[in-house]
Amino acid sequence: MTYFVTFLRTHRLLGDRWGLKRYCSCLLSHADNQKSENLSINAFDYNCHVDLIKLLRQEGKLHRLRKARQKMSELFPLTEEIWLDWLKDEIGLIEGEEAEREKLYELFEKAVKDYICPDIWLEYAQYSIGGMGAPGGIDRVRAIFERALTAVGLHMTKGAALWEAYREFEIAILSTLQLERIHTLFRRQLAIPLMDMEGTFAEYSDWTDEGVSEVVTQHYKRSLQQLEKRRLHEEALLMAEPPKLAEYQGYIDYEMKEGDPARVQIIFERALAENCLVPDLWAKYTTYLDRQLKIKELVLSCHERAVRNCPWTMGLWKSYILALERHGAEHHIVSDVFEKALNAGFIQATDYVEIWQSYLDYLRRRVDFKGSRELEELRAAFTRCLDYLKQDALHCKNMQKARELWDNIMTKGNAKYANMWLEYYNLERSYGDAVHCRKALHRAVQCTSDYPEHVCEVLITFERVEGSLEDWDAAVQKTESRLNRVNEQRVKAAEKEAQLVRHEEERAEQRRKAKAEKKAQKKSQKTNRTGDKRKAEDDGEDEWGEETEEQMETESSLFGRRAPPRKTEPPATRRNQQAMPESSSMVRKTLDTTPDQRRDSNTVFISNLAFNLEEPEGKLRAVFGTCGNILEVRPVFTTKGAFRGYCYVQFEDELATQKALKLDRQEVDGRPMFVSPCVDKSKNPEFKVFKYNTSMEKHKIFISGLPFTCTTEKLEELCKEHGTVKAVRLVTNRSGRSKGLAYVEFENEEQASQAVLKMDRMKMENYTLSVAISNPPARKTEVGPAASRVLGAMMPRQLQGARGKGRTQVSLLPRSLHRQNAPEAKAENGTATKQQHGMTDGQELDTGTKSLSNEDFARMLLKK
């Protein structure tokens, strides 16, 4: 520099103009060389590229200028000013040869991709007019004009110039065939809201001899209305100072509310032409294209332009990778974009974590986890990611940024893991200093919760090698204090767990005692009742916690043909009505007045409903409403008004009933309901609707001793290890609480047998499981065959409850029939003697040859 100053002074004194020019040229060359050196160090210095291009243009070094422009174009999108200068320089250099023109066409194609600029498109179209003499030249000019109108024809302020240039071109080659083209251009332009539309309409009115048609006038008026709506935004842009970001934001929001994609796109492009370095604007534009237009070429082109304009913004790269995956780009393209992102020079160290995570997510979605090549690639990427994040030379360039990155990693839930802290320590050990190593280990001792002993040992070892006596004492004190706290926490946790186990055992013991007391109380109540009293309230709970189908069949025959008792009816009244003696004629009348066959065929019986089901009538109407017209829903309640878990639904026709039967086992409030026909058991005593088998089921297992907190999902997960689980049923009580019992259905007998062998005596949450092949007990009967034949037609209600005995412990058999059976007489001469039936009045009852009449039954029933 001193040389140039001395050179300048000398030639000033001599008045040598040639020397001054030479000096200026040398100074420019020196600046040129300096800029080139800077770019060799940092190729992403945007301002340095711009300055170099200006210097080379001033020097007139066209060959180097072209290379500088090409190099900058590879790294960054060029502004409208740079492109126009480049295009004008190239146009001045070509000699008119077709090959040279094709190169310039290619340069124009690159220019229109960087930004949607009306001036570049206009320059492109005007340049193409010069080549319309070549074969197909006119068609090529028209194609360029059409592309330009698609790109910037909606530009409110500069679009009109393009329309006028297109019309002038058509007028220049005017002939009879082109008149309709000019008409079409005028009509298309007048249908778009542009500035100075009035002048265009007046020009069209003067040009055409036919007059403006009504359709064109309507389109013109509609466009004027649209222009008036947008005029305020356009005037705000004219009045504002560059870069006009706030005004463009308001304009964009308005167009997005209007919802015209073409107008939204053009306003975004106008805003980005003046705010190309605003990442939020690019992010908003790409998000709109991703969610609304979803056109692959348009979306990916916009993402590429976004990352070229703002390469330091990690969010744009992340969105670009997602867009490539969304549109099915090839894997090598996505990988190339990711590699470019790593070299983009992010500002925040955490951005590298985010971009790695996005790329790893993409790789994970390609894997089928069956040993494929994609799985190996994912593993390799994870390994590379860990190495990349550990080494500061790759992206942080210094340890300070590397430490910031690790701090961010630790704050995202990794501070409790010892291996993460040891990785951090290894990084500091390799590239850092002892001070930061010690700081990292002290923080690790304080925060680690999985293996604190290991971290403490590493700290002690480090101080033994590197530390002073004071450092050693501090490390020993800190590790001892930390380990003492950890041991105390572990002891408290063990005591708390033991206390929970004891508490659960106490609760289980209390439940067992309460159950035993309840059984004893029920037994004492049953023995104290008289023979003609009925139990007012029935809990109806079987040994699996669900009301048995035997009980439901009994209730079906008892209540199926009349409405259930109302909640407001006093229990004493019902008991008196039930205890009333009836003569044989009254019983006969009751049996004869049951509903007709048509009503039974149109009614279904619903069981296995939850006892705590809210509004059962309304809920069942909603469930069966799709089957047909419902006449009545009759839920059955206890004397205290509690729902008993079953009800009757009567339809208008039999077709609806058949549809309702198909809803069997459909879940209602998480519990499968049983839907069965409503059958008169007195007329069909052999009809059974019991849903569960009472014989051995070799493909099912019965599990007892389960924890009361065990859920269906946990049990299914446990049993899946031994075979394919088809169904799991937890046995619950009236309130829905588990009773520690369950049935599990497997696909075949072998799997069930294997489950029994492996699961029996297994521990589950300190509970020992008992597992066996499912073999439910058969339903017991209490009435003998003789009594069944005598009372079969008159006693539809079964004489036994859920546990094999009558719930009231009172037999409904007349006392006259309670006697010892007489031994059968032996047959003599092929005939059987008559059997005497112990009647005190001397009458005979021959059950083998003579049936009882109503009078016989009345005498037995009213016998004192």
WOLIN-V572744 format. One line per field, one symbol per residue. phi: phi as a letter, one per 30 degrees, with the letter a starting at -180 (. if undefined). psi: psi as a letter, one per 30 degrees, with the letter a starting at -180 (. if undefined). burial: b if it has 9 or more other C-alpha atoms within 8 Angstrom, else e. Layout:
phi->???
psi->???
burial->???
This chain:
phi->.dddddddddddddicdddddddddddddddddddddddddbdcdddddddddddddddiddddddddddddddcbdcdeddddddddddddcdcjddddddddedddddddddbdcdddddddddddddcdddeidddddddddddddddbdcddccddddddddddddddcdaddcedddeddddddddcdbdiddddddddddddcciddddddddddddddddddcddddddddddceciddddddddddddddideddddddddddddcbdccddddddddddddccdhcedddddddddddddbddcdedddddddddddciddddddddddddddcdiddcddddddddddddddddddcchbidddddddddddddddddddcdddbdiadddddddddddddcicddcdddddddddddddbcbdddddddddddddcdbdbdddddddddddddccdddddddddddddddddddddddddddddddddddddddddddddddddddddddddddddddddcccddbbdhccdcibddddddddddddcdcadddddddddddddddddddbddddddddddcdeddddddcbcccbidddcddhedddddddcdddldcdaccdccddcjddcjaabbccdbddddddddddeiddbhibdcccbdccdddcbdddbbddcdccdcdcbbccbidddcdcddddddddddcldccabbddbcedjddcibacbccdaddddddddddcdidcbhiccdcbaddbdddddbccdddddddcedccdddcbcdcjbddcicdddeddcdaddddddddbhibcddcdchdddidcbcddbbcdcddddddddcdd
psi->eeeeeeeeeefeefhjeeeeeeeeeeeeeeeeeeeeeeffejfgjeeeeeeeeeeeeefgieeeeeeeeeeeefelkkleeeeeeeeeeeefflgfkeeeeeeeeeeeeeeffelikeeeeeeeeeefefgfflkgeeeeeeeeeeeeeeegfgjeefeeeeeeeeeeeeeehkaeffeeeeeeeeeeefgkjlkhfeeeeeeeeeekfflkleeeeeeeeeeeeeeeefeeeeeeeeflkkgheeeeeeeeeeeeeegjeeeeeeeeeeefffhfgjeeeeeeeeeeeefdehkeeeeeeeeeeefeeiffjeeeeeeeeeeeeeghllefeeeeeeeeefgfilekefeeeeeeeeeeeeeeffkghhgleeeeeeeeeeeeeeeefejffeffflfeeeeeeeeeeefhgfffkeeeeeeeeeeeeefbleeeeeeeeeeeeefkfeieeeeeeeeeeefeeflaeeeeeeeeeeeeeeeeeeeeeeeeeeeeeeeeeeeeeeeeeeeeeeeeeeeeeeeeeeffllfgkkkekkfhkafggkklfeeeeeeefeffglllklffkkeeeeeeeefkkkleeeeeeeefgllleeeefgklkklglkfgkkieeeeeeeegffeakkekjikkllfggkkggllkjklelfeeeeeeffgkgkkjhgkklkklljkjfffiffkkgkfkkglkjfgllkklglkffkleeeeeeefffgajkekkjkklaefgkkggllkkkleleeeeeeeeeffkgkkjhgkkkkklkkikkkklkfkleeeeeegeffifklglafgflkffgkkgkkfffjlkkkkkkkkkhgkklkkkhhkfgglkjjfefklkleeeeeeeegk.
burial->eeebeebbeebbeeebeebbeebebebbeebbeebbebbeeeeeeeebbebbbebbbeeebeeebeebbeebbeebbbbbeebbebbeebeeebeeeeebbeebeebbeebbebbbbbebbbebbeebbeebeeeebbebbeebbeebbebbbbbbeebbebbebbbebbbeebeeebbebbeebbbebbbbbbeebeebbeebbeeeeeebeeebbebbebbbebbeeeeebbebbeeeeeebbebbebbbeebbeeeeeebbebbbbbbbbbbbebbebbbebbebbbeebbeeebbbebbbbbbbbbbbbbebbbbbbbbbbeeebeeeebeebbeebbeebbeebebbbbbbebbbebbbeebbeeebebbbbbeebbeebeebbbbbeebbeebebbebbbebbbeeebbbbbebbbebbebbbeebebebbbebbbebbeebeebbeebbebbbebbeeebeeebbeebbebbeebbeeeeeeeeeeeeeeeeebeeeeeeeeeeeeeeeeeeeeeeeebeeeeeebeeeeeebbbebbbbbbbbbbbbbbbbbbeebeebeeebeebbeeebeeebbbebbeeeeeeeeeebbbbbbbbbbbbbebeeebebbbeebbebbbbeebbbbbbbeeebbbbbbbbbbbbebbebbbeebebeeeebbbbbbbbbbbbeeeeeeeeeeebebbbbbbbbbbbbeebebeebbeebbebbebeebebbbbbeeebbbbbbbbbbebebbbbbbeebbebebeebbbbbbbbbeeeeeeeeeeebbeeebbbebeebbbbebbbbbbbeeeeebeeeeeeeeeeeeeeeeeebeeeeeeeebbbeeeeeeeeeebbebbeee
